[in-house]
Amino acid sequence: MPLQVIPDAKQTVPPDKVYEKFTIDRPGKIIFVGRHLSTKNNLRCLIHSISLYGAELEVSPQVPVPSNFFLEILGIHDEIGCTLIRREEEKVTVGFNMLIDAEFLHHVVRLSFEL
């Protein structure tokens, strides 16, 4: 009897759909990376959901979003390196440059329940 190979289902699903998303609806800042990694300019946003892999943000449709930036969640002073995955009007999907720590994600989700 030949060995049957079952394809991994996660290979056909984009990474931003694999990880569990948590709705937080929390304000944040998109921090632009300038010359010599300066971070002078920023843009306010609303973080709708977050996962270990990335987040879904809402920004004004008229404002351009850079392909690489830092994301700061209001109340948490850590900056997360992000890469733009897709943009549809005001909805922006980003991937984190590194998976965030599960404890950090738990802290962010717990913080949203405290408000």
N, C-alpha and C positions, 0 to 999 in steps of 0.2 A: 504494500500500500504506500503510495507516494506521500511525502510530507506536504501538507497543504499550508501555503503561506497566506496569512491574513494581513492585508495592508493596515498600517497604523492610521487610524481615523484622524489623528491630530495633524498628519502631514498635509491633508487637503484643506484644513481649516486655517484661516489666517491667525497669527499669534494673538491679535487683539480680540479674537472671539473665543479663545481657549480658556483663558483665566476667568475666574468668578469676579463679576463686577459688583461693587457696592455703591449704592446711591448715597451721596453725601450733600449735594447742593450747597457747596461752601464757596465763599469768595476766595479768589487767588490773584496772583500777579504773574504775567508773562514777562520775564526779564530778558531783554535783548542782549546778546553778546556782541560787543563792539570790538574796536581795535585793541589789541593786546589784552583780550578777555575782559575789557571794562564792562561794567553792568550799570550804566547810568540811566538808560531809558527803560521804562516798564509800561505795561498795559494791564488794566484790570480785566478780570474774566470771572466767570462762574464755573466751578468744577462740578459737573453733574454727577459723574461716576468715576470710580477709580478701581484699579486692580493692581496686581503685582507687576503687570506688564506695561500698563499705560492708563490714560484717562480720556474722558470726553469733556470738552470745554465748550463754553458758549462765549463768543466775542461778537462785537459789532461787525456786521458784514462789510462795512466800508473800510475797516482797518486791516492792513496787510499783516499777516502773521509770518515770521521768519521760519525757515525750515529747521533751524536748530536754536534752542533757547533754554533758559532755566525756568522752572515753575516753582512758585512759592505758594504754599497753602496758608491762608490767613490763620494766625494763631500758632503756626509751626514755622520756625525760622530756618528750616533746612531748605536748600534749593535742590531741585531734582532736574538733572539734565534730560531734555526731551528732544525728540525728532518728530516733525510733522508727518503724519501718515496720510490723512485726507482731510479735505475741507468741503463742506456743503453749506453754503450761505453762512449762518452764524454758528453752526455746529462744527467743531474742530476735534478730530481724533488724533491723539499723540501717543507715541510709544516712548517709554523711558529708555535711556541709553543703557541702563543696567536694571535688572529686576530689583524692585525695592524689597527691603527686608520685611518679612511677614509681621514682625513685632511693630514696625513702623506703620504698616498698613492697618493693623489692629488699633494702634493709637489714633490714627486719623479717623477711622470709622467710629471709634468710641467717643472721640471729641465731638463729632457731628451729632451724636445722640444727647450729649450733655447740654447742647444749646436748645 
